């Protein structure tokens, strides 16, 4: 699954266009490398997102095309 879509489906970022813009601005890295929106995400990847002065680090636990709102947080865990 594409990185921008994963961020939206897992509800880490609310909209896919915002996730895409964050990737284009270089604020998202996967496994320590700056990532493009088209990067393929798989379980075990560490995603780091810079929101202003805050940095969020999560580990991908599962990749699903669709998920209910309550189950979205089960797709990742904070690191």
VODO-624240 format. One record per residue: x, y, z of N, C-alpha, C in turn; residue in one letter. Coordinates in steps of 0.1 Angstrom, whole numbers, m for minus. Layout:
# VODO-624240
n.east->X; n.north->Y; n.up->Z; ca.east->X; ca.north->Y; ca.up->Z; c.east->X; c.north->Y; c.up->Z; residuo->A
...
//
This chain:
# VODO-624240
n.east->8; n.north->m12; n.up->0; ca.east->0; ca.north->0; ca.up->0; c.east->9; c.north->12; c.up->0; residuo->X
n.east->5; n.north->23; n.up->m8; ca.east->12; ca.north->35; ca.up->m8; c.east->13; c.north->42; c.up->6; residuo->X
n.east->23; n.north->49; n.up->8; ca.east->25; ca.north->56; ca.up->21; c.east->14; c.north->66; c.up->24; residuo->X
n.east->11; n.north->74; n.up->14; ca.east->1; ca.north->84; ca.up->17; c.east->m13; c.north->78; c.up->19; residuo->X
n.east->m16; n.north->67; n.up->13; ca.east->m29; ca.north->60; ca.up->15; c.east->m29; c.north->54; c.up->29; residuo->X
n.east->m17; n.north->48; n.up->33; ca.east->m16; ca.north->42; ca.up->46; c.east->m19; c.north->52; c.up->57; residuo->X
n.east->m12; n.north->64; n.up->56; ca.east->m14; ca.north->74; ca.up->66; c.east->m28; c.north->79; c.up->67; residuo->X
n.east->m36; n.north->79; n.up->56; ca.east->m50; ca.north->82; ca.up->57; c.east->m59; c.north->71; c.up->63; residuo->X
n.east->m57; n.north->59; n.up->58; ca.east->m65; ca.north->47; ca.up->63; c.east->m63; c.north->45; c.up->77; residuo->X
n.east->m50; n.north->46; n.up->82; ca.east->m47; ca.north->44; ca.up->96; c.east->m51; c.north->56; c.up->105; residuo->X
n.east->m55; n.north->67; n.up->98; ca.east->m59; ca.north->80; ca.up->105; c.east->m48; c.north->86; c.up->113; residuo->X
n.east->m36; n.north->84; n.up->109; ca.east->m25; ca.north->92; ca.up->114; c.east->m26; c.north->106; c.up->109; residuo->X
n.east->m29; n.north->107; n.up->96; ca.east->m32; ca.north->120; ca.up->90; c.east->m46; c.north->119; c.up->84; residuo->X
n.east->m54; n.north->129; n.up->86; ca.east->m68; ca.north->128; ca.up->82; c.east->m71; c.north->128; c.up->68; residuo->X
n.east->m64; n.north->135; n.up->59; ca.east->m67; ca.north->135; ca.up->45; c.east->m55; c.north->130; c.up->37; residuo->X
n.east->m57; n.north->123; n.up->26; ca.east->m46; ca.north->118; ca.up->17; c.east->m39; c.north->130; c.up->11; residuo->X
n.east->m45; n.north->140; n.up->7; ca.east->m38; ca.north->152; ca.up->1; c.east->m28; c.north->158; c.up->11; residuo->X
n.east->m32; n.north->159; n.up->24; ca.east->m23; ca.north->164; ca.up->34; c.east->m11; c.north->155; c.up->36; residuo->X
n.east->m14; n.north->142; n.up->36; ca.east->m3; ca.north->132; ca.up->37; c.east->6; c.north->133; c.up->25; residuo->X
n.east->1; n.north->135; n.up->13; ca.east->9; ca.north->136; ca.up->1; c.east->17; c.north->149; c.up->2; residuo->X
n.east->12; n.north->160; n.up->6; ca.east->19; ca.north->172; ca.up->8; c.east->30; c.north->171; c.up->18; residuo->X
n.east->28; n.north->164; n.up->29; ca.east->38; ca.north->162; ca.up->39; c.east->50; c.north->154; c.up->34; residuo->X
n.east->47; n.north->144; n.up->26; ca.east->57; ca.north->136; ca.up->19; c.east->65; c.north->144; c.up->10; residuo->X
n.east->58; n.north->152; n.up->2; ca.east->65; ca.north->161; ca.up->m8; c.east->74; c.north->171; c.up->m1; residuo->X
n.east->70; n.north->176; n.up->11; ca.east->78; ca.north->186; ca.up->18; c.east->90; c.north->179; c.up->26; residuo->X
n.east->91; n.north->166; n.up->25; ca.east->102; ca.north->159; ca.up->32; c.east->100; c.north->158; c.up->47; residuo->X
n.east->88; n.north->159; n.up->52; ca.east->85; ca.north->157; ca.up->66; c.east->82; c.north->143; c.up->71; residuo->X
n.east->82; n.north->134; n.up->61; ca.east->79; ca.north->120; ca.up->64; c.east->91; c.north->111; c.up->61; residuo->X
n.east->95; n.north->103; n.up->70; ca.east->106; ca.north->93; ca.up->67; c.east->102; c.north->79; c.up->71; residuo->X
n.east->107; n.north->69; n.up->64; ca.east->104; ca.north->55; ca.up->67; c.east->117; c.north->48; c.up->68; residuo->X
n.east->119; n.north->42; n.up->80; ca.east->132; ca.north->35; ca.up->83; c.east->144; c.north->44; c.up->82; residuo->X
n.east->142; n.north->57; n.up->86; ca.east->153; ca.north->66; ca.up->86; c.east->156; c.north->73; c.up->73; residuo->X
n.east->149; n.north->71; n.up->62; ca.east->151; ca.north->77; ca.up->49; c.east->139; c.north->85; c.up->46; residuo->X
n.east->141; n.north->97; n.up->40; ca.east->130; ca.north->105; ca.up->36; c.east->122; c.north->98; c.up->25; residuo->X
n.east->109; n.north->98; n.up->27; ca.east->100; ca.north->89; ca.up->19; c.east->91; c.north->97; c.up->9; residuo->X
n.east->89; n.north->92; n.up->m2; ca.east->79; ca.north->98; ca.up->m12; c.east->66; c.north->91; c.up->m9; residuo->X
n.east->55; n.north->98; n.up->m14; ca.east->41; ca.north->93; ca.up->m11; c.east->39; c.north->79; c.up->m18; residuo->X
n.east->46; n.north->76; n.up->m28; ca.east->44; ca.north->64; ca.up->m35; c.east->51; c.north->52; c.up->m29; residuo->X
n.east->59; n.north->54; n.up->m18; ca.east->66; ca.north->43; ca.up->m12; c.east->57; c.north->32; c.up->m7; residuo->X
n.east->61; n.north->19; n.up->m9; ca.east->52; ca.north->8; ca.up->m5; c.east->55; c.north->5; c.up->10; residuo->X
n.east->45; n.north->6; n.up->18; ca.east->46; ca.north->3; ca.up->32; c.east->43; c.north->m11; c.up->35; residuo->X
n.east->51; n.north->m17; n.up->44; ca.east->48; ca.north->m31; ca.up->49; c.east->50; c.north->m32; c.up->64; residuo->X
n.east->44; n.north->m42; n.up->70; ca.east->46; ca.north->m44; ca.up->84; c.east->60; c.north->m44; c.up->89; residuo->X
n.east->63; n.north->m38; n.up->100; ca.east->76; ca.north->m37; ca.up->105; c.east->83; c.north->m24; c.up->102; residuo->X
n.east->78; n.north->m16; n.up->92; ca.east->84; ca.north->m3; ca.up->89; c.east->82; c.north->7; c.up->100; residuo->X
n.east->92; n.north->16; n.up->102; ca.east->90; ca.north->27; ca.up->112; c.east->88; c.north->40; c.up->105; residuo->X
n.east->77; n.north->46; n.up->107; ca.east->73; ca.north->59; ca.up->100; c.east->75; c.north->70; c.up->110; residuo->X
n.east->82; n.north->80; n.up->106; ca.east->85; ca.north->92; ca.up->114; c.east->79; c.north->104; c.up->107; residuo->X
n.east->71; n.north->112; n.up->114; ca.east->64; ca.north->124; ca.up->108; c.east->67; c.north->136; c.up->116; residuo->X
n.east->71; n.north->146; n.up->110; ca.east->74; ca.north->159; ca.up->117; c.east->62; c.north->168; c.up->116; residuo->X
n.east->55; n.north->170; n.up->127; ca.east->44; ca.north->180; ca.up->127; c.east->48; c.north->192; c.up->134; residuo->X
n.east->53; n.north->202; n.up->127; ca.east->59; ca.north->214; ca.up->134; c.east->70; c.north->211; c.up->142; residuo->X
n.east->70; n.north->213; n.up->155; ca.east->81; ca.north->210; ca.up->164; c.east->79; c.north->196; c.up->170; residuo->X
n.east->68; n.north->189; n.up->168; ca.east->65; ca.north->176; ca.up->173; c.east->69; c.north->165; c.up->163; residuo->X
n.east->74; n.north->154; n.up->167; ca.east->77; ca.north->143; ca.up->158; c.east->70; c.north->131; c.up->163; residuo->X
n.east->63; n.north->124; n.up->154; ca.east->55; ca.north->112; ca.up->157; c.east->62; c.north->100; c.up->151; residuo->X
n.east->65; n.north->90; n.up->159; ca.east->71; ca.north->78; ca.up->154; c.east->62; c.north->66; c.up->156; residuo->X
n.east->59; n.north->59; n.up->146; ca.east->50; ca.north->47; ca.up->147; c.east->56; c.north->35; c.up->140; residuo->X
n.east->52; n.north->23; n.up->144; ca.east->56; ca.north->11; ca.up->137; c.east->44; c.north->5; c.up->131; residuo->X
n.east->45; n.north->1; n.up->118; ca.east->34; ca.north->m4; ca.up->111; c.east->32; c.north->m19; c.up->115; residuo->X
n.east->20; n.north->m22; n.up->120; ca.east->17; ca.north->m35; ca.up->125; c.east->9; c.north->m43; c.up->114; residuo->X
n.east->0; n.north->m36; n.up->107; ca.east->m7; ca.north->m43; ca.up->96; c.east->m11; c.north->m33; c.up->85; residuo->X
n.east->m13; n.north->m39; n.up->73; ca.east->m17; ca.north->m30; ca.up->62; c.east->m30; c.north->m36; c.up->57; residuo->X
n.east->m41; n.north->m27; n.up->57; ca.east->m54; ca.north->m31; ca.up->53; c.east->m59; c.north->m20; c.up->44; residuo->X
n.east->m66; n.north->m24; n.up->33; ca.east->m72; ca.north->m14; ca.up->24; c.east->m83; c.north->m6; c.up->30; residuo->X
n.east->m92; n.north->m12; n.up->38; ca.east->m102; ca.north->m4; ca.up->45; c.east->m103; c.north->m9; c.up->59; residuo->X
n.east->m106; n.north->0; n.up->68; ca.east->m107; ca.north->m3; ca.up->82; c.east->m117; c.north->6; c.up->89; residuo->X
n.east->m124; n.north->1; n.up->99; ca.east->m133; ca.north->9; ca.up->106; c.east->m126; c.north->18; c.up->115; residuo->X
n.east->m132; n.north->29; n.up->119; ca.east->m126; ca.north->40; ca.up->127; c.east->m120; c.north->34; c.up->140; residuo->X
n.east->m128; n.north->25; n.up->147; ca.east->m123; ca.north->20; ca.up->160; c.east->m111; c.north->11; c.up->158; residuo->X
n.east->m109; n.north->4; n.up->146; ca.east->m98; ca.north->m5; ca.up->144; c.east->m86; c.north->2; c.up->138; residuo->X
n.east->m87; n.north->14; n.up->135; ca.east->m76; ca.north->21; ca.up->128; c.east->m63; c.north->22; c.up->136; residuo->X
n.east->m65; n.north->23; n.up->150; ca.east->m53; ca.north->24; ca.up->158; c.east->m46; c.north->10; c.up->160; residuo->X
n.east->m53; n.north->0; n.up->156; ca.east->m46; ca.north->m14; ca.up->157; c.east->m37; c.north->m16; c.up->145; residuo->X
n.east->m36; n.north->m7; n.up->135; ca.east->m27; ca.north->m8; ca.up->124; c.east->m13; c.north->m4; c.up->127; residuo->X
n.east->m11; n.north->3; n.up->138; ca.east->2; ca.north->8; ca.up->142; c.east->4; c.north->9; c.up->157; residuo->X
n.east->16; n.north->11; n.up->161; ca.east->19; ca.north->13; ca.up->176; c.east->29; c.north->24; c.up->177; residuo->X
n.east->28; n.north->32; n.up->187; ca.east->38; ca.north->43; ca.up->189; c.east->51; c.north->37; c.up->193; residuo->X
n.east->62; n.north->43; n.up->188; ca.east->75; ca.north->38; ca.up->192; c.east->83; c.north->49; c.up->200; residuo->X
//
